[in-house]
Amino acid sequence: MTETIVTVTKKGQATIPVDLRRKHKIGRKVIVVDTEAGVLFKAVPDPMMEKGSLRELFQGASSRELIDQARAVEYGRDRAARRR
């Protein structure tokens, strides 16, 4: 286990050392967990790296792309229903 001292600003901000960010693949956001032992920072998991059963179904599409596709389908259904 590695221990490092970092400075906390008046706004409560602290910089996570680059070697730890690289080691734990920490990007722009982290999950902060309050534990009995102290504060735990966890990397936000990348959905594309998850090995879930739906990963292959979506064929690499982002959540934004999936939402846009679903909205386009709904829009088409609404237009067809209005024509009837």
Secondary structure by P-SEA (a helix, b strand, c coil): cbbbbbbbcccccccccaaaaaaaccccbbbbbbccccbbbbccccccccccccccccccccaaaaaaaaaaaaaaaaaaaaac
